[in-house]
Amino acid sequence: MEEEDWEASSSSETEEAGFAADDDEEFNAGPKLQFRIGSSKARWVTELGMAEVEVKRGKLWTTTGIIRSGKTYCFIEEALYLSEIGELQILGDDDAVIPLKGLYEMIAEEKSGCCWESYEVYRYLKGLGYILGRHGVPWTSKGAEIMTPSGEEEDSVTKLLGDMQLCDARAVFDVYLPNSRFKKSSPGEPSFVACLSGDSPPSKEDVRVLQSRIDAPLRFCHISQGRVSFFSFSSIDLSVLP
């Protein structure tokens, strides 16, 4: 069994947040939010692990957030990214705006379905104009009940998390090419699925398991010192048993 034709591309650190990713002093101090006039507003719902959008401004919501029972919710990675670029204010229980430092801490806790590595992948691809949604989570669901902290109906999430435990690598985002006609009600098939595999390339078994469960092309992500790299297998040869 051989691995063939690795493809790779890497990014430079993004500066959309208005601070250097390797500036520890500024990061620890907490960058100041610079909201645009008329920015959107959302309220963080701890029990859901998501933010419920209360005021929507601009066209960004055509490709951001999921819709349940007529309401729009955004995941922590979406909330943080939009806050970094000044497009969204996240309010807490006391109606005060949650600072970036608070949102970073929420990512670090990994209680809302997103780790820091996942967020770096999200931020990089969003900065390039791609449309991203959490893998396996529908953009819309008519008549669906309120979500669990993982962001989806319990039975669906339980199955999804169970599938993810079968291998070390995991699918994190469904990625679509930039498209001004994108509709959440009919998003179509993703261009590729972004996967994380830790500090090393995925094992052959991990790739086999993911490819058996995902129809779209897979792109494995590696993050090192703020740089995001993508790899893919063009083919995998499996040994034939006698």
C-alpha positions as CSV (number, residue, x, y, z in Angstrom):
1,M,0.0,0.0,0.0
2,E,1.6,3.3,-1.1
3,E,0.7,6.9,-0.7
4,E,1.0,8.8,-4.0
5,D,1.2,12.4,-5.2
6,W,0.9,14.6,-2.1
7,E,-0.3,18.1,-3.0
8,A,0.5,20.9,-0.6
9,S,-0.1,24.7,-0.3
10,S,0.6,26.9,2.7
11,S,-0.7,30.3,3.7
12,S,0.9,33.3,5.4
13,E,-0.5,34.4,8.7
14,T,-3.7,36.4,8.2
15,E,-4.0,39.9,9.7
16,E,-7.7,40.4,9.4
17,A,-8.1,40.5,13.1
18,G,-5.9,43.6,13.3
19,F,-3.1,41.9,15.3
20,A,-0.1,39.8,14.6
21,A,-0.7,36.1,15.3
22,D,2.8,35.7,16.9
23,D,2.6,38.8,19.1
24,D,2.1,37.1,22.5
25,E,2.0,40.3,24.5
26,E,-0.8,41.8,22.4
27,F,-2.7,38.5,22.3
28,N,-2.6,38.1,26.1
29,A,-3.7,41.7,26.5
30,G,-6.7,41.1,24.3
31,P,-7.0,43.0,21.0
32,K,-9.6,45.7,21.1
33,L,-12.7,45.1,19.0
34,Q,-13.2,47.6,16.2
35,F,-16.9,47.2,15.1
36,R,-18.2,48.6,11.9
37,I,-21.1,51.1,12.0
38,G,-24.3,49.0,11.8
39,S,-22.6,45.7,12.6
40,S,-24.7,42.6,13.3
41,K,-25.5,41.5,16.8
42,A,-25.9,38.0,18.4
43,R,-26.4,36.7,21.9
44,W,-24.3,33.8,23.2
45,V,-26.4,30.9,24.5
46,T,-24.2,28.8,26.8
47,E,-26.4,25.8,26.9
48,L,-26.4,25.6,23.1
49,G,-22.7,26.4,22.6
50,M,-23.8,28.9,19.9
51,A,-24.9,32.4,19.4
52,E,-28.4,33.4,18.3
53,V,-28.3,36.2,15.8
54,E,-30.6,39.1,16.8
55,V,-29.7,41.7,14.3
56,K,-28.4,40.8,10.8
57,R,-26.6,43.4,8.7
58,G,-25.2,42.9,5.2
59,K,-25.1,40.0,2.9
60,L,-22.7,37.9,4.9
61,W,-25.5,35.9,6.5
62,T,-26.3,34.3,3.1
63,T,-23.2,32.1,3.7
64,T,-22.8,32.2,7.5
65,G,-24.8,30.6,10.2
66,I,-27.4,27.8,10.2
67,I,-31.2,28.3,10.3
68,R,-33.4,26.5,12.7
69,S,-37.2,27.2,13.2
70,G,-36.8,30.6,11.5
71,K,-33.8,31.7,13.6
72,T,-30.2,32.0,12.6
73,Y,-27.5,30.6,14.9
74,C,-23.7,30.8,14.4
75,F,-21.0,28.5,15.7
76,I,-18.1,29.8,17.8
77,E,-15.8,29.9,14.8
78,E,-18.2,32.0,12.9
79,A,-18.8,34.3,15.8
80,L,-15.1,34.8,16.5
81,Y,-14.2,35.4,12.8
82,L,-17.0,38.0,12.3
83,S,-16.0,39.7,15.6
84,E,-12.4,39.8,14.5
85,I,-13.3,41.7,11.3
86,G,-15.7,44.0,13.1
87,E,-18.9,42.6,11.6
88,L,-20.6,41.0,14.6
89,Q,-21.0,41.9,18.3
90,I,-21.5,39.0,20.6
91,L,-23.5,39.8,23.7
92,G,-23.4,38.0,27.0
93,D,-26.1,37.5,29.6
94,D,-25.4,40.9,31.0
95,D,-25.9,42.5,27.5
96,A,-22.2,43.5,27.5
97,V,-20.2,42.7,24.4
98,I,-17.9,39.7,24.9
99,P,-14.3,40.8,24.1
100,L,-12.1,38.9,21.7
101,K,-10.1,37.5,24.7
102,G,-13.3,35.9,26.0
103,L,-14.1,34.4,22.6
104,Y,-10.5,33.0,22.3
105,E,-10.9,31.4,25.7
106,M,-14.1,29.8,24.6
107,I,-12.3,28.3,21.6
108,A,-9.5,27.1,23.9
109,E,-12.0,25.3,26.1
110,E,-13.2,23.3,23.1
111,K,-16.6,23.0,24.6
112,S,-18.5,24.4,21.6
113,G,-17.3,21.9,19.0
114,C,-14.3,23.8,17.7
115,C,-10.6,23.7,18.7
116,W,-7.9,26.4,17.9
117,E,-6.6,24.3,14.9
118,S,-10.0,24.1,13.4
119,Y,-10.5,27.9,13.8
120,E,-7.2,28.7,12.1
121,V,-8.4,26.6,9.1
122,Y,-11.7,28.3,9.2
123,R,-10.2,31.8,9.3
124,Y,-7.7,31.1,6.5
125,L,-10.3,29.7,4.1
126,K,-12.9,32.4,4.9
127,G,-10.2,35.0,4.3
128,L,-9.8,33.6,0.8
129,G,-13.5,33.8,0.1
130,Y,-14.5,30.2,0.5
131,I,-17.9,29.3,2.0
132,L,-17.6,27.0,5.0
133,G,-20.1,25.0,7.1
134,R,-19.5,22.4,9.8
135,H,-19.2,19.0,8.3
136,G,-22.3,17.0,8.5
137,V,-24.5,19.9,9.8
138,P,-27.3,21.0,7.4
139,W,-27.5,24.7,6.7
140,T,-31.3,24.6,7.1
141,S,-33.8,22.2,8.7
142,K,-37.5,23.0,8.5
143,G,-39.3,22.3,11.8
144,A,-36.1,21.1,13.5
145,E,-36.0,21.2,17.3
146,I,-33.5,23.4,19.1
147,M,-29.9,22.2,18.9
148,T,-27.7,20.5,21.4
149,P,-24.4,22.2,22.5
150,S,-22.7,20.5,19.5
151,G,-25.0,22.5,17.2
152,E,-27.3,19.8,15.8
153,E,-30.1,17.5,16.7
154,E,-29.0,15.0,19.3
155,D,-29.5,11.8,17.4
156,S,-27.6,13.2,14.4
157,V,-24.8,14.5,16.5
158,T,-24.4,11.4,18.5
159,K,-24.0,9.4,15.2
160,L,-21.6,12.0,13.8
161,L,-19.4,12.0,16.9
162,G,-19.5,8.2,17.0
163,D,-18.2,8.1,13.4
164,M,-15.4,10.5,14.2
165,Q,-14.1,8.3,17.0
166,L,-13.4,5.5,14.5
167,C,-10.1,7.2,13.4
168,D,-7.7,9.9,14.6
169,A,-8.3,12.1,11.6
170,R,-11.6,13.9,11.5
171,A,-13.6,16.0,9.0
172,V,-14.3,19.5,10.3
173,F,-15.7,21.7,7.5
174,D,-17.6,21.3,4.2
175,V,-15.9,23.8,1.9
176,Y,-17.6,25.5,-1.1
177,L,-16.0,27.6,-3.8
178,P,-16.9,31.4,-3.7
179,N,-20.4,31.7,-5.1
180,S,-22.5,34.8,-5.2
181,R,-25.6,32.6,-5.9
182,F,-25.0,30.3,-2.9
183,K,-28.2,29.3,-1.1
184,K,-28.4,27.6,2.3
185,S,-31.6,25.8,1.2
186,S,-29.8,24.2,-1.7
187,P,-26.0,24.4,-1.2
188,G,-25.1,21.5,-3.4
189,E,-22.1,19.3,-2.9
190,P,-19.0,20.8,-1.3
191,S,-15.9,21.4,-3.3
192,F,-13.9,19.5,-0.7
193,V,-14.0,18.5,3.0
194,A,-11.3,19.9,5.3
195,C,-10.0,17.4,7.7
196,L,-7.6,17.5,10.7
197,S,-5.2,14.8,11.6
198,G,-3.1,16.1,14.4
199,D,0.6,16.8,14.2
200,S,1.4,14.2,11.5
201,P,-0.1,13.1,8.2
202,P,-3.1,10.8,8.5
203,S,-2.5,7.1,8.5
204,K,-3.6,4.9,5.6
205,E,-6.4,3.5,7.7
206,D,-7.7,7.0,8.7
207,V,-7.8,8.0,5.0
208,R,-9.6,4.8,4.1
209,V,-12.2,5.2,6.8
210,L,-12.9,8.9,5.9
211,Q,-13.1,8.2,2.2
212,S,-15.6,5.4,2.8
213,R,-17.9,7.8,4.6
214,I,-17.4,11.0,2.6
215,D,-18.2,11.4,-1.1
216,A,-16.4,14.8,-1.6
217,P,-12.6,15.1,-2.0
218,L,-10.7,15.3,1.2
219,R,-8.1,17.9,2.1
220,F,-6.0,17.3,5.2
221,C,-4.9,20.4,7.1
222,H,-1.8,20.9,9.1
223,I,-1.2,24.0,11.2
224,S,2.3,25.1,12.3
225,Q,3.2,28.4,13.8
226,G,0.2,30.1,12.3
227,R,0.7,28.6,8.8
228,V,-2.1,26.4,7.3
229,S,-1.1,23.7,4.9
230,F,-3.3,21.4,2.9
231,F,-2.6,17.9,1.6
232,S,-4.5,15.4,-0.4
233,F,-4.0,11.8,-1.7
234,S,-4.6,11.3,-5.4
235,S,-4.8,7.6,-4.8
236,I,-4.2,4.9,-2.3
237,D,-3.2,1.4,-3.2
238,L,-4.5,-1.3,-0.9
239,S,-2.6,-4.6,-0.7
240,V,-4.4,-7.6,-2.0
241,L,-4.8,-10.5,0.4
242,P,-3.8,-14.0,-1.0
